[in-house]
Amino acid sequence: MSDHVYKVIELVGSSTESTDEAIRTAIERASKTLKHINWFQVVETRGHIQDGKVAHFQVVLKVGFRLED
């Protein structure tokens, strides 16, 4: 088994539905252009309030992907 090196980037996903959907949106979009995504870490959660209700969720993620040999 060889050693691996990972690169970490930060993404911000958003959704009007939920924080889970915001995470999925970010990961699915990133996976279209990044190979070997292996893990994510939620580092911040925030939202937008409109008329006294949550209108939008935003989730900041650190995403790790393995660099190719």
N, C-alpha and C positions, 0 to 999 in steps of 0.2 A: 504494500500500500504506500503510495507516495504522499508526501506532505502537500497541503494545499495553501494557497494564498487567496485571501478574500479582499474585495474592495467594498467599502461601505459608502452609500449615498443617502441623501435625505430626500424624501418625497412628501408631498402634502396631498392627501386624498380628500374629496368632498362628496357630500350626499345630502339630499333633502330627506332621506329615509332614516338613516341610523349611522352610528360610528362604525359598526361592522361593515355596512355597505361602503362607507368611505374607505376603509382599509382594502376591501376587495377591489374597488375601483382603481386605487393606486397600484396595487400588485398586478392586476390584470393588464393595465395599460403599460406598466414598466416591462412586463414579460414579453411584450410585442417587440421590444428592441434590445433587451438585455438577456443574455444566456446565463444559465446556471444560478438563478436566484435560489438561495437556500434558506434564508431566514429573514424575519423582520422583528423590529422592536418598536412599540408605540412609545413615543417620547413626549407627546403633547396632544391634548384633546381640547378643542374649543368649538364655539359655535356662534351663530348669528341669530339675534332675537329680533323678531318683527311683530308688532302688535301684541306684545306680551307672550308670544309663543316662539318656540324654537323653530327657526325657518331653515337652518342649514347647519350641518355638522362638518367640522374639519378635523382631520387627524394627521399629525406629523409622525412619519415613520422613518426609522433608520432601516435600510435594506442592505443585506449582505449578499454578494454574488461571488462565486468562485472564478478566479482568473484562469483562462486557458493556459495550458503548458506550451 
